[in-house]
Structures are given as structure tokens and as C-alpha cells.
């Protein structure tokens, strides 16, 4: 049986010679959580928020579940304005 590679795949895009990783934002957060779940990633003193990577993942997953429950169809757009709140990171990772 062939062994699967665990290294990320890379590809070239556009005019740059720098390869891009073929990974989603959620996939990148998942990799980070696997290595550094308890590291603090988001501090918003005005909201008294201090999230570790695992907290951010949990919050983003809850938001994504809620957005999916709204029933958008493929191609629908959802506008979100989050400013400099802790939830801005949550939205970016949902």
C-alpha cells in the first residue's frame, strides 16, 4: 500500500515564483489548533476577550453552523460587518 504524504501541496500562481499552499483558512486554523490549541491568539481588552486557538475554532464553528442553518443557496452572498471586535476573527474563520 502506498504511503500518503502528510506534507502540504504547493502550486505556482500568477507571475510570482513563490509557491502558494493549497489550504483553506479553516484548514490552516485546524493545523494551528492541532499544534498550538492553548496558545492565545486573540485579545480584545474592550470586550474582555482572551481566546486561545481552540476557543477561536469553537466560536467560528458555531457561527458557521448558524449561517448554514439560515439556508443559503449556492452562490448566495452574506454580508457581515464586524469592525475591530473579537467576532471579526470569528467571521474570518467561519
N, C-alpha and C positions, 0 to 999 in steps of 0.2 A: 504494500500500500504506500502511495506517495505521501510524503510529509508535507503538510500545508505550511506555508510561510506565515510567520506572525509579524513580519516587518510590513510597514505601510507601503502602498503603491504610490509612485510618484509619476507625474507626467509633465511635459512641457506645454506651455500655453502662450499664445501671442508671440510677441517679439522678444520676450525675456528668455534668458538662458537659465534662469533659476527655476528649478522644478517645483511644481505645486503638489501638495499632498491630496490624495483623493479621499477626503474625510469631511463629514458634515460638522457643523458647530456642535450638535448634540453628541456626535461620536467623539469629538475632541474633548468635550466636557466629561464624557464617560471614561475616557482614558485617564484624564486627570484625577477623577474621583477614585479610580482603581489604584492609583499610586499615592494620592495625597488627600484622602477623604476628609480628614480632620483639619487640614490647613485652612486658615481663614482667608477668604477670597473677596469678601465684600463687607465694608464697614461704612455705615451711614449714620453719623452721630445725631443728626437732626431727627431721625426716626428711631433711634436707639436700636439699630440693627447691626448685628455682627454674625454673618453667615460663613460657615465653612463650606468647602466644595460640595459636600454631601447635602447640606441644607439648600444650597442653590439648586442642585439637581432635583431635590424633593419639591421645592416651590415651582420650578419650571415644569416638572411633570404634572403637577396639579393644575397649573394654568393651561397646559396643552390639552389635558383631559377635558377641562371646561370648554375650551374653544372647539374641540371636536364634538362635544355634546351639543353645541349650538347648531350642528348640522350643515356646515358649509359644503357647497358642491365644489368639485374640482374646478379650479380657475377663479373661484370667488376670492375676493380680497378682504382683509380685515385690517382696519386702521387702528393703531394704538399709539397714544401719546403718553409717555411715561417720564419725561424730563430727567432730572437728576435724582430720582427716587431709587430705592433698593429694587423696586419692581422692574426698573429698566433692564437690569441684568437678567431678571427672571424672564421677561418678554423675549430678550435676545436669544435665550437658550431654549425657549419653548418651541 
